Amino acid sequence: MSADIRAFISKTFDYSPRDLGLFELAFTHSSVGTDSYERLEFLGDRVLGVVIANALYLRYPNEPEGNLSKRYNALVDRETCAENGREIGLPPFIRLGRQAREDGAKDSDNVIGDVIEALIGALFLDGGLDVAERFILKTWAADLATQRRAPQHPKSALQELAAAKGCKPPQYDLVSRTGAHHAPLFRVRVSVKSLGEAEAEGSSKQEAETSAAATLLSQLQ
């Protein structure tokens, strides 16, 4: 497995790791029962944030902070991280405990998103910011290029619609939480009095709220 990971890192990241153990750790889920990627994921999340924020600051010199924040949030969310993780082929290398494998954690947006952030953390520690930045800008290049205008977050759009129609702000209620600890499924209901309501699911409460807002918006527009 170590040789496979070294070959994967060298080919995918165009980088020869000095401390292979860091990258092995980045692929290790807590269900394995040993040290996991969680601390590296914490670090990588911050490195990703700095690189994306800087890229947006340079790419859009005339945009206000609010628009930059909208672009930023869309680029670093769990779904985008997971999509990019799948694109570069992370799932086969993720180390999981038996129960987590049976529960399908290898296909979970949460797990894949965490792993790509953990790998960014490993790159940062092993090679420095320049190496991590090069990987991020290459992997997120298509996402950056397709943002022709700042995306309107569904929750913000729904709140603006409610205000425009003289309604109270949307209310979000957790309907249920199911699934394994490492692969939860949240169901949320959003309602706007006198306008309507909708429900949706997601791998996090925030994701479910966003999907519910988008569903209600589609019903109202």
MORATA-V472920 format. One line per field, one symbol per residue. ss: DSSP state (h for helix, s for strand, l for the rest). A space follows every 10 residues. Layout:
ss: ???
This chain:
ss: lhhhhhhhhh hhhllllllh hhhhhhlslh hhlllllhhh hhhhhhhhhh hhhhhhhhhl llllhhhhhh hhhhhhlhhh hhhhhhhlll hhhlsllhhh hhllhhhlhh hhhhhhhhhh hhhhhhhlhh hhhhhhhhhl hhhhhlllll lllhhhhhhh hhhhllllll ssssssssss llssssssss sslllsssss ssllhhhhhh hhhhhhhhhh l
